Amino acid sequence: MKLNELAERIGAKVIAPGKHLTAEIDQVYAGDRMSDLVNHGSNRTLLVSNLASTQLLRVAELMDVPGVCLLNGISPEPELVDAATRQGILLMVSPAGMFETCGLLYQCMIGASKTGQ
């Protein structure tokens, strides 16, 4: 499923579209430990985290991750938005917490796999 479609379906606001707005995603990884995020990132992964820091974007850049989803409707600091824009990483913010956001993403991903998207 494409990043922009995922954002729309879960009600997330795209803060920085990056260069991957329509990148295909087939994996979502949610976590708050940098080491776990490094181990699970790929060029077809959406990272979901409460970590609203530029270090998270460095991990995404190193792992060639096309998108990052922050949680709880936070307003990311301008430095974070600037870093996402410079690195070409899509940055979105879900209005929900980790549990609900992951549930919505799961429903979207399962629905997409059943329809062949």
Biopython code that builds the backbone (N, CA, C, O; Angstrom):
import numpy as np
from Bio.PDB.StructureBuilder import StructureBuilder

atoms = [
    (1, "MET", "N", (0.842, -1.169, 0.000)),
    (1, "MET", "CA", (0.000, 0.000, 0.000)),
    (1, "MET", "C", (0.892, 1.239, 0.000)),
    (1, "MET", "O", (1.977, 1.230, 0.583)),
    (2, "LYS", "N", (0.445, 2.275, -0.637)),
    (2, "LYS", "CA", (1.226, 3.507, -0.752)),
    (2, "LYS", "C", (1.149, 4.322, 0.553)),
    (2, "LYS", "O", (0.134, 4.318, 1.250)),
    (3, "LEU", "N", (2.250, 5.015, 0.855)),
    (3, "LEU", "CA", (2.323, 5.818, 2.080)),
    (3, "LEU", "C", (1.208, 6.847, 2.180)),
    (3, "LEU", "O", (0.595, 6.996, 3.237)),
    (4, "ASN", "N", (0.939, 7.559, 1.088)),
    (4, "ASN", "CA", (-0.088, 8.585, 1.133)),
    (4, "ASN", "C", (-1.466, 7.982, 1.408)),
    (4, "ASN", "O", (-2.285, 8.599, 2.090)),
    (5, "GLU", "N", (-1.730, 6.777, 0.880)),
    (5, "GLU", "CA", (-3.003, 6.103, 1.135)),
    (5, "GLU", "C", (-3.105, 5.674, 2.592)),
    (5, "GLU", "O", (-4.160, 5.808, 3.211)),
    (6, "LEU", "N", (-2.000, 5.155, 3.141)),
    (6, "LEU", "CA", (-1.996, 4.772, 4.551)),
    (6, "LEU", "C", (-2.286, 5.976, 5.440)),
    (6, "LEU", "O", (-3.102, 5.896, 6.358)),
    (7, "ALA", "N", (-1.617, 7.083, 5.163)),
    (7, "ALA", "CA", (-1.825, 8.287, 5.962)),
    (7, "ALA", "C", (-3.294, 8.708, 5.943)),
    (7, "ALA", "O", (-3.876, 9.020, 6.982)),
    (8, "GLU", "N", (-3.873, 8.711, 4.762)),
    (8, "GLU", "CA", (-5.270, 9.119, 4.631)),
    (8, "GLU", "C", (-6.201, 8.174, 5.390)),
    (8, "GLU", "O", (-7.106, 8.622, 6.093)),
    (9, "ARG", "N", (-5.979, 6.884, 5.248)),
    (9, "ARG", "CA", (-6.872, 5.893, 5.862)),
    (9, "ARG", "C", (-6.810, 5.876, 7.392)),
    (9, "ARG", "O", (-7.801, 5.549, 8.046)),
    (10, "ILE", "N", (-5.655, 6.225, 7.964)),
    (10, "ILE", "CA", (-5.567, 6.228, 9.427)),
    (10, "ILE", "C", (-5.805, 7.622, 10.010)),
    (10, "ILE", "O", (-5.750, 7.808, 11.226)),
    (11, "GLY", "N", (-6.068, 8.588, 9.148)),
    (11, "GLY", "CA", (-6.344, 9.944, 9.614)),
    (11, "GLY", "C", (-5.113, 10.707, 10.046)),
    (11, "GLY", "O", (-5.203, 11.650, 10.832)),
    (12, "ALA", "N", (-3.947, 10.299, 9.529)),
    (12, "ALA", "CA", (-2.695, 10.975, 9.878)),
    (12, "ALA", "C", (-2.493, 12.204, 8.995)),
    (12, "ALA", "O", (-2.918, 12.244, 7.840)),
    (13, "LYS", "N", (-1.845, 13.178, 9.562)),
    (13, "LYS", "CA", (-1.522, 14.403, 8.825)),
    (13, "LYS", "C", (-0.087, 14.293, 8.309)),
    (13, "LYS", "O", (0.843, 14.046, 9.078)),
    (14, "VAL", "N", (0.080, 14.480, 6.999)),
    (14, "VAL", "CA", (1.420, 14.453, 6.409)),
    (14, "VAL", "C", (2.048, 15.831, 6.646)),
    (14, "VAL", "O", (1.573, 16.848, 6.142)),
    (15, "ILE", "N", (3.126, 15.827, 7.426)),
    (15, "ILE", "CA", (3.813, 17.069, 7.789)),
    (15, "ILE", "C", (4.891, 17.408, 6.759)),
    (15, "ILE", "O", (5.075, 18.572, 6.403)),
    (16, "ALA", "N", (5.597, 16.389, 6.288)),
    (16, "ALA", "CA", (6.623, 16.546, 5.255)),
    (16, "ALA", "C", (6.451, 15.392, 4.272)),
    (16, "ALA", "O", (6.657, 14.237, 4.643)),
    (17, "PRO", "N", (6.074, 15.685, 3.013)),
    (17, "PRO", "CA", (5.805, 14.597, 2.070)),
    (17, "PRO", "C", (7.038, 13.835, 1.620)),
    (17, "PRO", "O", (6.928, 12.701, 1.154)),
    (18, "GLY", "N", (8.194, 14.431, 1.751)),
    (18, "GLY", "CA", (9.410, 13.749, 1.338)),
    (18, "GLY", "C", (9.367, 13.391, -0.139)),
    (18, "GLY", "O", (8.546, 13.907, -0.897)),
    (19, "LYS", "N", (10.253, 12.514, -0.525)),
    (19, "LYS", "CA", (10.296, 12.079, -1.923)),
    (19, "LYS", "C", (9.598, 10.746, -2.111)),
    (19, "LYS", "O", (9.615, 10.175, -3.202)),
    (20, "HIS", "N", (8.981, 10.247, -1.037)),
    (20, "HIS", "CA", (8.392, 8.913, -1.063)),
    (20, "HIS", "C", (6.883, 8.912, -0.827)),
    (20, "HIS", "O", (6.351, 7.938, -0.295)),
    (21, "LEU", "N", (6.200, 9.952, -1.199)),
    (21, "LEU", "CA", (4.768, 10.067, -0.917)),
    (21, "LEU", "C", (3.984, 8.864, -1.414)),
    (21, "LEU", "O", (3.027, 8.438, -0.767)),
    (22, "THR", "N", (4.372, 8.320, -2.541)),
    (22, "THR", "CA", (3.640, 7.177, -3.100)),
    (22, "THR", "C", (4.460, 5.883, -3.035)),
    (22, "THR", "O", (4.221, 4.950, -3.801)),
    (23, "ALA", "N", (5.428, 5.838, -2.113)),
    (23, "ALA", "CA", (6.225, 4.619, -1.954)),
    (23, "ALA", "C", (5.337, 3.470, -1.483)),
    (23, "ALA", "O", (4.425, 3.662, -0.678)),
    (24, "GLU", "N", (5.616, 2.280, -1.996)),
    (24, "GLU", "CA", (4.882, 1.083, -1.591)),
    (24, "GLU", "C", (5.432, 0.576, -0.260)),
    (24, "GLU", "O", (6.640, 0.418, -0.082)),
    (25, "ILE", "N", (4.523, 0.330, 0.653)),
    (25, "ILE", "CA", (4.873, -0.170, 1.981)),
    (25, "ILE", "C", (4.295, -1.568, 2.126)),
    (25, "ILE", "O", (3.120, -1.791, 1.835)),
    (26, "ASP", "N", (5.114, -2.510, 2.575)),
    (26, "ASP", "CA", (4.576, -3.839, 2.853)),
    (26, "ASP", "C", (4.897, -4.293, 4.273)),
    (26, "ASP", "O", (4.629, -5.435, 4.648)),
    (27, "GLN", "N", (5.476, -3.380, 5.061)),
    (27, "GLN", "CA", (5.801, -3.699, 6.444)),
    (27, "GLN", "C", (5.679, -2.447, 7.296)),
    (27, "GLN", "O", (6.033, -1.350, 6.863)),
    (28, "VAL", "N", (5.182, -2.619, 8.495)),
    (28, "VAL", "CA", (5.122, -1.546, 9.481)),
    (28, "VAL", "C", (5.844, -2.041, 10.715)),
    (28, "VAL", "O", (5.617, -3.164, 11.164)),
    (29, "TYR", "N", (6.711, -1.211, 11.264)),
    (29, "TYR", "CA", (7.363, -1.569, 12.513)),
    (29, "TYR", "C", (7.153, -0.439, 13.504)),
    (29, "TYR", "O", (7.445, 0.722, 13.216)),
    (30, "ALA", "N", (6.647, -0.792, 14.667)),
    (30, "ALA", "CA", (6.385, 0.189, 15.721)),
    (30, "ALA", "C", (7.288, -0.095, 16.906)),
    (30, "ALA", "O", (7.401, -1.235, 17.355)),
    (31, "GLY", "N", (7.921, 0.937, 17.402)),
    (31, "GLY", "CA", (8.779, 0.771, 18.567)),
    (31, "GLY", "C", (9.396, 2.084, 18.992)),
    (31, "GLY", "O", (9.353, 3.082, 18.272)),
    (32, "ASP", "N", (9.974, 2.058, 20.183)),
    (32, "ASP", "CA", (10.597, 3.260, 20.719)),
    (32, "ASP", "C", (12.068, 3.069, 21.080)),
    (32, "ASP", "O", (12.693, 3.968, 21.643)),
    (33, "ARG", "N", (12.620, 1.904, 20.757)),
    (33, "ARG", "CA", (14.043, 1.683, 20.991)),
    (33, "ARG", "C", (14.775, 1.778, 19.660)),
    (33, "ARG", "O", (14.441, 1.076, 18.705)),
    (34, "MET", "N", (15.767, 2.644, 19.606)),
    (34, "MET", "CA", (16.507, 2.861, 18.364)),
    (34, "MET", "C", (17.085, 1.561, 17.813)),
    (34, "MET", "O", (17.057, 1.342, 16.602)),
    (35, "SER", "N", (17.601, 0.706, 18.670)),
    (35, "SER", "CA", (18.208, -0.535, 18.186)),
    (35, "SER", "C", (17.179, -1.415, 17.486)),
    (35, "SER", "O", (17.499, -2.060, 16.488)),
    (36, "ASP", "N", (15.950, -1.452, 17.994)),
    (36, "ASP", "CA", (14.901, -2.240, 17.341)),
    (36, "ASP", "C", (14.523, -1.630, 15.998)),
    (36, "ASP", "O", (14.306, -2.350, 15.024)),
    (37, "LEU", "N", (14.447, -0.318, 15.946)),
    (37, "LEU", "CA", (14.096, 0.358, 14.697)),
    (37, "LEU", "C", (15.149, 0.101, 13.628)),
    (37, "LEU", "O", (14.817, -0.103, 12.460)),
    (38, "VAL", "N", (16.421, 0.111, 14.028)),
    (38, "VAL", "CA", (17.505, -0.168, 13.086)),
    (38, "VAL", "C", (17.387, -1.597, 12.553)),
    (38, "VAL", "O", (17.597, -1.839, 11.364)),
    (39, "ASN", "N", (17.056, -2.525, 13.422)),
    (39, "ASN", "CA", (16.972, -3.936, 13.018)),
    (39, "ASN", "C", (15.813, -4.228, 12.077)),
    (39, "ASN", "O", (15.865, -5.204, 11.329)),
    (40, "HIS", "N", (14.783, -3.415, 12.095)),
    (40, "HIS", "CA", (13.578, -3.731, 11.329)),
    (40, "HIS", "C", (13.284, -2.776, 10.175)),
    (40, "HIS", "O", (12.307, -2.976, 9.454)),
    (41, "GLY", "N", (14.091, -1.762, 9.986)),
    (41, "GLY", "CA", (13.853, -0.800, 8.913)),
    (41, "GLY", "C", (14.288, -1.324, 7.560)),
    (41, "GLY", "O", (15.264, -2.065, 7.448)),
    (42, "SER", "N", (13.545, -0.927, 6.529)),
    (42, "SER", "CA", (13.914, -1.256, 5.147)),
    (42, "SER", "C", (13.272, -0.219, 4.228)),
    (42, "SER", "O", (12.560, 0.676, 4.684)),
    (43, "ASN", "N", (13.532, -0.350, 2.940)),
    (43, "ASN", "CA", (12.992, 0.623, 1.987)),
    (43, "ASN", "C", (11.496, 0.421, 1.710)),
    (43, "ASN", "O", (10.920, 1.148, 0.900)),
    (44, "ARG", "N", (10.862, -0.554, 2.369)),
    (44, "ARG", "CA", (9.425, -0.776, 2.225)),
    (44, "ARG", "C", (8.729, -0.808, 3.589)),
    (44, "ARG", "O", (7.669, -1.413, 3.753)),
    (45, "THR", "N", (9.364, -0.131, 4.572)),
    (45, "THR", "CA", (8.867, -0.129, 5.945)),
    (45, "THR", "C", (8.429, 1.262, 6.372)),
    (45, "THR", "O", (9.101, 2.253, 6.084)),
    (46, "LEU", "N", (7.309, 1.326, 7.054)),
    (46, "LEU", "CA", (6.878, 2.543, 7.744)),
    (46, "LEU", "C", (7.244, 2.369, 9.203)),
    (46, "LEU", "O", (6.803, 1.413, 9.840)),
    (47, "LEU", "N", (8.048, 3.283, 9.748)),
    (47, "LEU", "CA", (8.382, 3.249, 11.163)),
    (47, "LEU", "C", (7.348, 4.056, 11.934)),
    (47, "LEU", "O", (7.005, 5.169, 11.535)),
    (48, "VAL", "N", (6.853, 3.504, 13.031)),
    (48, "VAL", "CA", (5.879, 4.156, 13.905)),
    (48, "VAL", "C", (6.522, 4.287, 15.273)),
    (48, "VAL", "O", (6.992, 3.300, 15.839)),
    (49, "SER", "N", (6.547, 5.518, 15.813)),
    (49, "SER", "CA", (7.248, 5.709, 17.077)),
    (49, "SER", "C", (6.758, 6.956, 17.809)),
    (49, "SER", "O", (6.212, 7.888, 17.218)),
    (50, "ASN", "N", (6.979, 6.929, 19.117)),
    (50, "ASN", "CA", (6.760, 8.113, 19.953)),
    (50, "ASN", "C", (7.993, 9.011, 19.979)),
    (50, "ASN", "O", (7.940, 10.119, 20.513)),
    (51, "LEU", "N", (9.091, 8.547, 19.414)),
    (51, "LEU", "CA", (10.352, 9.280, 19.458)),
    (51, "LEU", "C", (10.354, 10.393, 18.417)),
    (51, "LEU", "O", (10.640, 10.155, 17.244)),
    (52, "ALA", "N", (10.047, 11.563, 18.837)),
    (52, "ALA", "CA", (9.996, 12.704, 17.924)),
    (52, "ALA", "C", (11.333, 13.432, 17.961)),
    (52, "ALA", "O", (11.430, 14.553, 18.459)),
    (53, "SER", "N", (12.366, 12.775, 17.425)),
    (53, "SER", "CA", (13.701, 13.357, 17.458)),
    (53, "SER", "C", (14.377, 13.209, 16.110)),
    (53, "SER", "O", (13.998, 12.370, 15.293)),
    (54, "THR", "N", (15.375, 14.033, 15.894)),
    (54, "THR", "CA", (16.118, 13.947, 14.640)),
    (54, "THR", "C", (16.900, 12.637, 14.563)),
    (54, "THR", "O", (17.227, 12.183, 13.467)),
    (55, "GLN", "N", (17.207, 12.020, 15.714)),
    (55, "GLN", "CA", (17.888, 10.728, 15.697)),
    (55, "GLN", "C", (17.020, 9.667, 15.026)),
    (55, "GLN", "O", (17.540, 8.786, 14.341)),
    (56, "LEU", "N", (15.708, 9.743, 15.213)),
    (56, "LEU", "CA", (14.799, 8.813, 14.556)),
    (56, "LEU", "C", (14.919, 8.946, 13.038)),
    (56, "LEU", "O", (14.910, 7.948, 12.317)),
    (57, "LEU", "N", (15.029, 10.176, 12.567)),
    (57, "LEU", "CA", (15.173, 10.386, 11.124)),
    (57, "LEU", "C", (16.531, 9.919, 10.617)),
    (57, "LEU", "O", (16.652, 9.490, 9.469)),
    (58, "ARG", "N", (17.548, 9.998, 11.460)),
    (58, "ARG", "CA", (18.857, 9.465, 11.060)),
    (58, "ARG", "C", (18.770, 7.955, 10.866)),
    (58, "ARG", "O", (19.338, 7.410, 9.919)),
    (59, "VAL", "N", (18.052, 7.279, 11.772)),
    (59, "VAL", "CA", (17.844, 5.836, 11.634)),
    (59, "VAL", "C", (17.101, 5.552, 10.329)),
    (59, "VAL", "O", (17.481, 4.665, 9.565)),
    (60, "ALA", "N", (16.047, 6.312, 10.089)),
    (60, "ALA", "CA", (15.269, 6.120, 8.859)),
    (60, "ALA", "C", (16.139, 6.325, 7.629)),
    (60, "ALA", "O", (16.049, 5.566, 6.664)),
    (61, "GLU", "N", (16.965, 7.336, 7.665)),
    (61, "GLU", "CA", (17.850, 7.614, 6.526)),
    (61, "GLU", "C", (18.862, 6.471, 6.333)),
    (61, "GLU", "O", (19.086, 6.021, 5.209)),
    (62, "LEU", "N", (19.459, 6.013, 7.418)),
    (62, "LEU", "CA", (20.443, 4.925, 7.330)),
    (62, "LEU", "C", (19.837, 3.642, 6.788)),
    (62, "LEU", "O", (20.498, 2.901, 6.060)),
    (63, "MET", "N", (18.587, 3.375, 7.138)),
    (63, "MET", "CA", (17.927, 2.138, 6.729)),
    (63, "MET", "C", (17.123, 2.315, 5.439)),
    (63, "MET", "O", (16.451, 1.383, 4.997)),
    (64, "ASP", "N", (17.187, 3.495, 4.839)),
    (64, "ASP", "CA", (16.469, 3.801, 3.596)),
    (64, "ASP", "C", (14.956, 3.664, 3.769)),
    (64, "ASP", "O", (14.250, 3.265, 2.843)),
    (65, "VAL", "N", (14.469, 3.999, 4.961)),
    (65, "VAL", "CA", (13.042, 3.943, 5.277)),
    (65, "VAL", "C", (12.347, 5.138, 4.623)),
    (65, "VAL", "O", (12.801, 6.271, 4.789)),
    (66, "PRO", "N", (11.269, 4.915, 3.892)),
    (66, "PRO", "CA", (10.609, 6.014, 3.195)),
    (66, "PRO", "C", (9.709, 6.887, 4.064)),
    (66, "PRO", "O", (9.431, 8.030, 3.703)),
    (67, "GLY", "N", (9.242, 6.360, 5.219)),
    (67, "GLY", "CA", (8.302, 7.139, 6.007)),
    (67, "GLY", "C", (8.341, 6.843, 7.487)),
    (67, "GLY", "O", (8.673, 5.738, 7.916)),
    (68, "VAL", "N", (7.988, 7.875, 8.269)),
    (68, "VAL", "CA", (7.929, 7.790, 9.722)),
    (68, "VAL", "C", (6.585, 8.341, 10.164)),
    (68, "VAL", "O", (6.136, 9.384, 9.689)),
    (69, "CYS", "N", (5.954, 7.622, 11.082)),
    (69, "CYS", "CA", (4.675, 8.063, 11.646)),
    (69, "CYS", "C", (4.856, 8.319, 13.132)),
    (69, "CYS", "O", (5.186, 7.410, 13.893)),
    (70, "LEU", "N", (4.639, 9.560, 13.540)),
    (70, "LEU", "CA", (4.649, 9.918, 14.955)),
    (70, "LEU", "C", (3.231, 9.792, 15.490)),
    (70, "LEU", "O", (2.283, 9.675, 14.714)),
    (71, "LEU", "N", (3.078, 9.816, 16.801)),
    (71, "LEU", "CA", (1.808, 9.471, 17.424)),
    (71, "LEU", "C", (1.224, 10.582, 18.291)),
    (71, "LEU", "O", (1.869, 11.594, 18.563)),
    (72, "ASN", "N", (-0.003, 10.360, 18.708)),
    (72, "ASN", "CA", (-0.712, 11.207, 19.670)),
    (72, "ASN", "C", (-0.876, 12.658, 19.226)),
    (72, "ASN", "O", (-0.967, 13.559, 20.060)),
    (73, "GLY", "N", (-0.914, 12.883, 17.918)),
    (73, "GLY", "CA", (-1.156, 14.220, 17.400)),
    (73, "GLY", "C", (-0.129, 15.263, 17.792)),
    (73, "GLY", "O", (-0.436, 16.454, 17.836)),
    (74, "ILE", "N", (1.087, 14.826, 18.077)),
    (74, "ILE", "CA", (2.104, 15.793, 18.505)),
    (74, "ILE", "C", (2.413, 16.781, 17.390)),
    (74, "ILE", "O", (2.191, 16.498, 16.212)),
    (75, "SER", "N", (2.911, 17.908, 17.766)),
    (75, "SER", "CA", (3.398, 18.893, 16.800)),
    (75, "SER", "C", (4.915, 18.798, 16.795)),
    (75, "SER", "O", (5.563, 19.278, 17.725)),
    (76, "PRO", "N", (5.493, 18.191, 15.770)),
    (76, "PRO", "CA", (6.953, 18.034, 15.760)),
    (76, "PRO", "C", (7.657, 19.384, 15.713)),
    (76, "PRO", "O", (7.171, 20.346, 15.118)),
    (77, "GLU", "N", (8.811, 19.421, 16.356)),
    (77, "GLU", "CA", (9.640, 20.622, 16.352)),
    (77, "GLU", "C", (10.057, 20.962, 14.921)),
    (77, "GLU", "O", (10.213, 20.064, 14.094)),
    (78, "PRO", "N", (10.236, 22.240, 14.625)),
    (78, "PRO", "CA", (10.645, 22.637, 13.267)),
    (78, "PRO", "C", (11.921, 21.941, 12.797)),
    (78, "PRO", "O", (12.063, 21.659, 11.607)),
    (79, "GLU", "N", (12.855, 21.661, 13.716)),
    (79, "GLU", "CA", (14.100, 20.992, 13.336)),
    (79, "GLU", "C", (13.816, 19.593, 12.784)),
    (79, "GLU", "O", (14.476, 19.137, 11.850)),
    (80, "LEU", "N", (12.833, 18.925, 13.371)),
    (80, "LEU", "CA", (12.473, 17.582, 12.920)),
    (80, "LEU", "C", (11.842, 17.630, 11.530)),
    (80, "LEU", "O", (12.155, 16.805, 10.671)),
    (81, "VAL", "N", (10.963, 18.587, 11.315)),
    (81, "VAL", "CA", (10.317, 18.744, 10.011)),
    (81, "VAL", "C", (11.354, 19.114, 8.956)),
    (81, "VAL", "O", (11.324, 18.591, 7.842)),
    (82, "ASP", "N", (12.265, 20.009, 9.304)),
    (82, "ASP", "CA", (13.330, 20.398, 8.371)),
    (82, "ASP", "C", (14.213, 19.210, 8.014)),
    (82, "ASP", "O", (14.580, 19.029, 6.853)),
    (83, "ALA", "N", (14.554, 18.398, 9.020)),
    (83, "ALA", "CA", (15.396, 17.227, 8.771)),
    (83, "ALA", "C", (14.685, 16.233, 7.856)),
    (83, "ALA", "O", (15.302, 15.678, 6.947)),
    (84, "ALA", "N", (13.397, 16.005, 8.090)),
    (84, "ALA", "CA", (12.629, 15.090, 7.237)),
    (84, "ALA", "C", (12.597, 15.607, 5.804)),
    (84, "ALA", "O", (12.759, 14.840, 4.855)),
    (85, "THR", "N", (12.390, 16.894, 5.655)),
    (85, "THR", "CA", (12.343, 17.502, 4.327)),
    (85, "THR", "C", (13.691, 17.371, 3.626)),
    (85, "THR", "O", (13.747, 16.987, 2.458)),
    (86, "ARG", "N", (14.775, 17.687, 4.330)),
    (86, "ARG", "CA", (16.122, 17.589, 3.747)),
    (86, "ARG", "C", (16.460, 16.160, 3.339)),
    (86, "ARG", "O", (17.080, 15.934, 2.300)),
    (87, "GLN", "N", (16.050, 15.197, 4.162)),
    (87, "GLN", "CA", (16.390, 13.801, 3.909)),
    (87, "GLN", "C", (15.400, 13.115, 2.975)),
    (87, "GLN", "O", (15.619, 11.975, 2.563)),
    (88, "GLY", "N", (14.318, 13.804, 2.642)),
    (88, "GLY", "CA", (13.338, 13.237, 1.717)),
    (88, "GLY", "C", (12.483, 12.145, 2.331)),
    (88, "GLY", "O", (11.960, 11.288, 1.619)),
    (89, "ILE", "N", (12.336, 12.170, 3.660)),
    (89, "ILE", "CA", (11.566, 11.150, 4.373)),
    (89, "ILE", "C", (10.172, 11.691, 4.662)),
    (89, "ILE", "O", (10.026, 12.787, 5.205)),
    (90, "LEU", "N", (9.153, 10.924, 4.300)),
    (90, "LEU", "CA", (7.790, 11.328, 4.606)),
    (90, "LEU", "C", (7.600, 11.291, 6.117)),
    (90, "LEU", "O", (7.938, 10.305, 6.771)),
    (91, "LEU", "N", (7.059, 12.366, 6.661)),
    (91, "LEU", "CA", (6.785, 12.456, 8.096)),
    (91, "LEU", "C", (5.301, 12.708, 8.266)),
    (91, "LEU", "O", (4.766, 13.699, 7.770)),
    (92, "MET", "N", (4.633, 11.789, 8.981)),
    (92, "MET", "CA", (3.209, 11.948, 9.246)),
    (92, "MET", "C", (2.974, 11.862, 10.747)),
    (92, "MET", "O", (3.790, 11.320, 11.491)),
    (93, "VAL", "N", (1.830, 12.413, 11.177)),
    (93, "VAL", "CA", (1.467, 12.363, 12.590)),
    (93, "VAL", "C", (0.065, 11.799, 12.703)),
    (93, "VAL", "O", (-0.889, 12.341, 12.146)),
    (94, "SER", "N", (-0.042, 10.696, 13.437)),
    (94, "SER", "CA", (-1.339, 10.082, 13.696)),
    (94, "SER", "C", (-1.976, 10.765, 14.904)),
    (94, "SER", "O", (-1.279, 11.087, 15.866)),
    (95, "PRO", "N", (-3.281, 10.990, 14.869)),
    (95, "PRO", "CA", (-3.942, 11.592, 16.023)),
    (95, "PRO", "C", (-4.088, 10.616, 17.192)),
    (95, "PRO", "O", (-4.390, 11.028, 18.312)),
    (96, "ALA", "N", (-3.876, 9.328, 16.932)),
    (96, "ALA", "CA", (-4.081, 8.288, 17.945)),
    (96, "ALA", "C", (-2.758, 7.842, 18.563)),
    (96, "ALA", "O", (-1.680, 8.206, 18.092)),
    (97, "GLY", "N", (-2.864, 7.056, 19.617)),
    (97, "GLY", "CA", (-1.702, 6.481, 20.274)),
    (97, "GLY", "C", (-1.180, 5.268, 19.527)),
    (97, "GLY", "O", (-1.675, 4.921, 18.455)),
    (98, "MET", "N", (-0.183, 4.635, 20.101)),
    (98, "MET", "CA", (0.488, 3.494, 19.471)),
    (98, "MET", "C", (-0.477, 2.343, 19.185)),
    (98, "MET", "O", (-0.514, 1.837, 18.064)),
    (99, "PHE", "N", (-1.246, 1.929, 20.169)),
    (99, "PHE", "CA", (-2.125, 0.776, 20.020)),
    (99, "PHE", "C", (-3.143, 0.987, 18.911)),
    (99, "PHE", "O", (-3.282, 0.142, 18.027)),
    (100, "GLU", "N", (-3.852, 2.106, 18.951)),
    (100, "GLU", "CA", (-4.887, 2.367, 17.946)),
    (100, "GLU", "C", (-4.286, 2.563, 16.563)),
    (100, "GLU", "O", (-4.817, 2.042, 15.582)),
    (101, "THR", "N", (-3.197, 3.298, 16.469)),
    (101, "THR", "CA", (-2.549, 3.530, 15.174)),
    (101, "THR", "C", (-2.101, 2.215, 14.555)),
    (101, "THR", "O", (-2.309, 1.986, 13.363)),
    (102, "CYS", "N", (-1.490, 1.352, 15.354)),
    (102, "CYS", "CA", (-1.045, 0.051, 14.838)),
    (102, "CYS", "C", (-2.226, -0.810, 14.411)),
    (102, "CYS", "O", (-2.142, -1.533, 13.418)),
    (103, "GLY", "N", (-3.321, -0.737, 15.152)),
    (103, "GLY", "CA", (-4.517, -1.480, 14.761)),
    (103, "GLY", "C", (-5.060, -1.006, 13.424)),
    (103, "GLY", "O", (-5.432, -1.818, 12.577)),
    (104, "LEU", "N", (-5.107, 0.307, 13.235)),
    (104, "LEU", "CA", (-5.582, 0.862, 11.969)),
    (104, "LEU", "C", (-4.656, 0.482, 10.815)),
    (104, "LEU", "O", (-5.113, 0.117, 9.733)),
    (105, "LEU", "N", (-3.351, 0.574, 11.061)),
    (105, "LEU", "CA", (-2.384, 0.199, 10.026)),
    (105, "LEU", "C", (-2.510, -1.273, 9.675)),
    (105, "LEU", "O", (-2.431, -1.647, 8.505)),
    (106, "TYR", "N", (-2.704, -2.105, 10.680)),
    (106, "TYR", "CA", (-2.887, -3.539, 10.446)),
    (106, "TYR", "C", (-4.105, -3.785, 9.557)),
    (106, "TYR", "O", (-4.034, -4.553, 8.598)),
    (107, "GLN", "N", (-5.202, -3.141, 9.873)),
    (107, "GLN", "CA", (-6.420, -3.306, 9.061)),
    (107, "GLN", "C", (-6.173, -2.869, 7.622)),
    (107, "GLN", "O", (-6.618, -3.535, 6.688)),
    (108, "CYS", "N", (-5.480, -1.776, 7.438)),
    (108, "CYS", "CA", (-5.187, -1.285, 6.090)),
    (108, "CYS", "C", (-4.297, -2.267, 5.332)),
    (108, "CYS", "O", (-4.553, -2.574, 4.168)),
    (109, "MET", "N", (-3.263, -2.753, 5.990)),
    (109, "MET", "CA", (-2.306, -3.639, 5.337)),
    (109, "MET", "C", (-2.952, -4.989, 5.011)),
    (109, "MET", "O", (-2.716, -5.538, 3.935)),
    (110, "ILE", "N", (-3.753, -5.522, 5.914)),
    (110, "ILE", "CA", (-4.439, -6.793, 5.659)),
    (110, "ILE", "C", (-5.448, -6.621, 4.531)),
    (110, "ILE", "O", (-5.552, -7.471, 3.646)),
    (111, "GLY", "N", (-6.196, -5.510, 4.565)),
    (111, "GLY", "CA", (-7.164, -5.240, 3.495)),
    (111, "GLY", "C", (-6.479, -5.111, 2.150)),
    (111, "GLY", "O", (-6.996, -5.596, 1.144)),
    (112, "ALA", "N", (-5.319, -4.462, 2.116)),
    (112, "ALA", "CA", (-4.588, -4.284, 0.861)),
    (112, "ALA", "C", (-4.060, -5.614, 0.340)),
    (112, "ALA", "O", (-4.048, -5.849, -0.869)),
    (113, "SER", "N", (-3.626, -6.478, 1.241)),
    (113, "SER", "CA", (-3.098, -7.780, 0.788)),
    (113, "SER", "C", (-4.223, -8.672, 0.251)),
    (113, "SER", "O", (-3.997, -9.481, -0.649)),
    (114, "LYS", "N", (-5.413, -8.528, 0.793)),
    (114, "LYS", "CA", (-6.542, -9.334, 0.320)),
    (114, "LYS", "C", (-7.032, -8.890, -1.050)),
    (114, "LYS", "O", (-7.530, -9.700, -1.833)),
    (115, "THR", "N", (-6.886, -7.578, -1.339)),
    (115, "THR", "CA", (-7.334, -7.058, -2.623)),
    (115, "THR", "C", (-6.212, -7.020, -3.658)),
    (115, "THR", "O", (-6.436, -6.677, -4.819)),
    (116, "GLY", "N", (-4.982, -7.381, -3.214)),
    (116, "GLY", "CA", (-3.870, -7.412, -4.158)),
    (116, "GLY", "C", (-3.242, -6.075, -4.423)),
    (116, "GLY", "O", (-2.558, -5.925, -5.435)),
    (117, "GLN", "N", (-3.434, -5.088, -3.566)),
    (117, "GLN", "CA", (-2.839, -3.774, -3.761)),
    (117, "GLN", "C", (-1.408, -3.758, -3.306)),
    (117, "GLN", "O", (-0.744, -2.725, -3.396)),
]
sb = StructureBuilder()
sb.init_structure("model")
sb.init_model(0)
sb.init_chain("A")
sb.init_seg("    ")
for serial, (resi, resn, name, xyz) in enumerate(atoms, 1):
    if name == "N":
        sb.init_residue(resn, " ", resi, " ")
    sb.init_atom(name, np.array(xyz, "f"), 0.0, 1.0, " ", f" {name:<3s}", serial, name[0])
structure = sb.get_structure()
